[in-house]
Amino acid sequence: MKGKVEERIVVTGSTGFLGRHLMPVLCSRYGKDRVLGLSSQDYDLTDPREVERMFRETKPTILVHLAAYSGGIMANCRYPADFFYRNLLLTALVFEAAARCGVRKMIYPMGGCSYPASATSPIGEDQMWGGYPQKESAGYAWAKKMGLVASHCYRQQHGLNSVVLIPGNMYGEYDNFRLEEAHVIPALIRRFHEARIRGVNRVVLWGTGDPVRDFVYAGDVAALFPFFIERYASSEPVNLSSGTGISIRELAMMIKELTGYQGEVEWDSTKPDGQKVKIFDVTRMKGLGLSCPTPLREGLKKTIAWFEKNYESRTDGIRL
């Protein structure tokens, strides 16, 4: 596909976390003049009229639909209906318009939180419909999960060639560091960094620290998108992750060390842990000859360095 001048790649949610990693990848491969990044400042994709206007004005032949309303466990617990409603609209309206407007290829990422809370690790793609998601993020999870249904339905009825990708727990530069919205890695980085610079001698963290999670560097995920644009044509989803696990306690100690925090860590076991073990099966990904190779410690160093630089200067769109 590289060099085909007729392609017009449109990326929704391009100024978000994954979008900031993905845009340089796509621009480098296909040319800046063939890649258009959009944000909610350009179009409100929960409004049918705005969705129509977006497709009419941008005329994508390839659509990478990253736009989502997302946040961490605290935000999901407080606003579950908002997460369900907005993401359901973002999914349904854009699939419908993509099919009607003749999009040649659509890439749709969803979260690993959509897997059932009862799924057994390593979690393979075939476990997706085996139960209800973790209740703390069920609104978001179910809305995004409808993208899988949409992919099959619009392929069957309209021939829309859509691909569903399931990144693991992503982290990296450009993440959301707002404490009420952040996922675990950016939240820990900010908590330890601020405790260090303010001279706080103790940090209290949610839960027991026992749950095990599988983390993947966002730059690794972004690097795989050209493969799925060019060489994958199925609605069968693909996990994109490291396939390895680390406990939240071990993760916290690693981030504590890398941020240079010298104080004590206390765990508040009255707060929810979430799912006990969640590691993704990456057999299908590896069968395609793909990998997410960045070691966790190396990725954390990059993320912390970026955060500390932009925390002080408040530059590069850091979300605090």
Disulfide bonds with the S-S distance in Angstrom:
none
